[in-house]
Amino acid sequence: MHYNQFKKIRSIFFLMLSCLLFVGCSQEKLDNQGEIVVTEDVKEKQAVSEDDEKNKEAVRAVLESEFTAPNETYIQIQKDIDKKSDEIEQSLPDDAVGFEFPADSPEWLAYEELVSKSYKSYYTDHLFERLIPTSMAFDKHLQLYFNSKEYYNGETRYAMKVSDMEITQSENENTPKHYDFSLQVEYTNHTGEVSKHNISGNAILSEVGKIGKFSIRDDGGLREKVREN
């Protein structure tokens, strides 16, 4: 009789143990599945966030380069190009009408190198190839340089400083690669007069961290202010 009771108790014990193991394994499996879902979701959000930051960094870098002056390297390169141009012009016959600056000259190659160093990593190949032919790179710097050359005998008497920059991704789900930007540029002219200009525009990041289209919608009167001086 005692033996039969012992067998019965042992059977109940093993049954309970089996149930506990089954429940435990099932719960662990569910927990693991939950962890996988959460992990993948976090990874995806992190990837989107990282791409967004790379896009903003590209726009930020271009804006800071375009609206921070003086750029002493750029100025020196332009002076070298001017000097070379004068040498070429003086060697031409009196009846010559213009000339084409040699693209393989050290002066021009130095300019191309500066543009490449400053912008190549932030533009798509297609847009980067248009920077030099369309004079998109260092646009304001060129205008300031020629004004300085004409009125102040090449002396650098101007400055631009960027502040309050804001870059936001489009909320339109159909245009996730579009970014609007705004910033304030503080311009100091040759007399020390300071003016502030609110600038806004748009950039399309065709690839992650690569600008495929870049446009200034409103320069806050900066171009006209530079022309005044």
C-alpha positions in Angstrom: 0.0 0.0 0.0 2.8 2.4 0.9 4.5 1.5 -2.4 1.4 2.3 -4.4 1.0 5.7 -2.7 4.7 6.4 -3.3 4.2 5.6 -7.0 1.2 7.9 -7.2 3.0 10.8 -5.5 6.0 10.4 -7.8 3.8 10.4 -10.9 2.1 13.6 -9.7 5.5 15.2 -9.0 6.8 14.4 -12.4 3.7 15.7 -14.0 3.9 19.0 -12.2 7.6 19.3 -13.0 6.9 18.7 -16.7 4.3 21.4 -16.7 6.6 23.9 -15.0 9.4 23.2 -17.5 7.0 23.5 -20.4 5.6 26.8 -19.1 9.1 28.1 -18.5 10.4 27.2 -21.9 7.3 28.7 -23.6 7.7 31.9 -21.6 11.4 32.1 -22.5 10.7 31.6 -26.1 8.1 34.4 -26.0 10.5 36.7 -24.2 13.2 36.0 -26.7 10.8 36.7 -29.6 9.9 40.0 -27.9 13.5 40.9 -27.5 14.2 40.3 -31.2 11.3 42.5 -32.3 12.4 45.3 -30.0 16.0 45.1 -31.1 15.2 45.2 -34.8 12.9 48.2 -34.3 15.6 50.0 -32.3 18.2 49.3 -34.9 16.0 50.6 -37.7 15.3 53.8 -35.7 19.0 54.3 -35.0 19.8 53.8 -38.7 17.2 56.4 -39.7 18.5 58.8 -37.1 22.1 58.3 -38.2 21.2 59.0 -41.9 19.3 62.1 -40.8 22.3 63.4 -38.9 24.6 62.7 -41.9 22.2 64.6 -44.2 22.1 67.6 -41.8 25.9 67.6 -41.4 26.3 67.8 -45.2 24.0 70.8 -45.4 25.6 72.4 -42.3 29.1 72.0 -43.7 28.2 73.6 -47.0 26.4 76.6 -45.4 29.3 77.2 -43.0 31.8 77.1 -45.9 29.8 79.4 -48.1 28.9 82.0 -45.4 32.1 82.2 -43.3 34.6 84.7 -44.5 37.3 85.6 -45.0 38.7 82.3 -46.3 42.4 83.1 -46.5 43.2 80.0 -48.6 40.6 81.0 -51.2 41.8 84.6 -51.3 45.4 83.5 -51.9 44.4 81.2 -54.7 42.4 84.0 -56.4 45.4 86.3 -56.1 47.6 83.7 -57.7 45.0 83.2 -60.5 44.9 87.0 -61.0 48.7 87.2 -61.2 48.9 84.4 -63.7 46.1 86.0 -65.8 48.1 89.3 -65.9 51.2 87.5 -67.1 49.3 85.7 -69.9 47.5 88.9 -71.0 50.8 90.8 -71.2 52.3 88.1 -73.4 49.4 88.2 -75.9 49.6 90.2 -79.1 47.9 93.6 -79.1 45.1 92.5 -81.3 44.2 89.4 -79.1 40.7 89.2 -77.9 40.6 87.5 -74.5 42.1 84.2 -73.6 41.3 80.9 -71.9 42.9 80.3 -68.6 44.9 77.1 -68.7 43.1 74.4 -66.8 46.4 72.5 -66.1 48.1 75.4 -64.5 49.2 75.1 -60.8 47.0 78.1 -60.0 43.8 76.6 -61.4 44.6 73.1 -60.0 45.0 74.6 -56.6 41.5 76.1 -56.9 40.0 72.8 -58.0 41.7 71.1 -55.1 40.2 73.6 -52.6 36.7 73.0 -54.1 37.2 69.3 -53.9 38.4 69.4 -50.3 35.6 71.7 -49.3 32.7 70.1 -51.0 33.3 66.7 -52.7 32.3 64.6 -49.7 29.0 66.5 -49.4 27.7 66.5 -53.0 26.6 63.8 -55.3 29.1 63.3 -58.2 26.6 64.9 -60.7 26.2 68.1 -58.7 29.9 68.3 -57.7 30.9 68.3 -61.4 28.7 71.4 -61.9 30.2 73.4 -59.0 33.2 74.9 -60.9 31.6 75.4 -64.4 28.6 77.2 -62.8 30.6 79.1 -60.1 28.4 77.6 -57.4 31.3 77.1 -55.1 32.4 80.0 -53.0 29.8 82.3 -54.6 29.7 85.0 -52.0 33.5 84.7 -51.5 34.1 85.5 -55.2 31.8 88.6 -55.0 33.6 89.9 -51.9 37.0 89.2 -53.3 36.4 91.2 -56.5 34.9 94.1 -54.5 37.9 94.1 -52.3 40.2 94.0 -55.3 38.5 96.8 -57.0 38.0 99.2 -54.1 40.6 98.4 -51.6 43.6 97.3 -53.7 43.1 93.6 -52.7 43.0 94.3 -49.0 40.7 92.0 -47.1 38.2 94.3 -45.4 35.1 92.2 -44.9 33.8 89.3 -42.8 30.9 86.9 -42.7 29.8 84.9 -39.7 27.1 82.2 -39.4 24.7 81.9 -36.5 21.2 80.5 -35.6 21.4 77.7 -38.2 18.4 75.4 -38.3 18.0 72.4 -40.6 14.8 70.4 -40.7 13.7 67.3 -42.6 10.5 67.5 -44.6 7.5 66.2 -42.8 5.9 65.2 -46.1 6.2 61.4 -46.4 6.5 61.8 -50.2 9.6 64.0 -49.9 11.7 62.5 -47.1 15.0 63.6 -48.8 14.1 67.3 -48.7 15.6 69.5 -46.1 14.8 73.1 -45.4 17.4 75.4 -43.8 17.6 78.8 -42.3 20.4 80.8 -40.8 21.5 84.2 -39.9 24.7 85.7 -41.5 26.4 88.6 -39.9 28.2 90.7 -42.5 30.8 93.3 -41.6 31.8 95.7 -44.4 35.0 97.6 -45.0 34.0 100.4 -42.6 33.2 98.0 -39.8 29.4 98.4 -40.3 27.6 95.2 -39.3 24.3 94.0 -40.9 22.4 90.8 -40.2 20.7 88.8 -43.0 18.2 86.0 -42.5 18.9 83.3 -45.2 16.7 80.4 -46.1 16.7 77.6 -48.7 16.3 74.0 -49.6 18.5 71.0 -50.2 17.7 67.5 -51.5 19.8 64.7 -50.2 19.7 62.3 -53.1 22.0 59.9 -51.2 22.8 59.7 -47.5 25.0 62.6 -46.7 25.1 63.7 -50.3 23.4 66.8 -51.7 21.8 66.4 -55.1 20.2 69.8 -55.2 21.0 73.0 -53.3 19.2 76.4 -53.6 19.0 79.6 -51.7 15.4 80.9 -51.7 16.1 84.2 -49.9 19.5 85.7 -49.0 18.0 88.4 -46.8 19.5 91.2 -49.0 23.1 90.0 -48.4 24.0 90.1 -52.1 22.8 93.7 -52.5 24.5 94.7 -49.2 27.8 93.4 -50.5 27.4 95.3 -53.8 27.0 98.5 -51.9 30.5 98.3 -50.6 
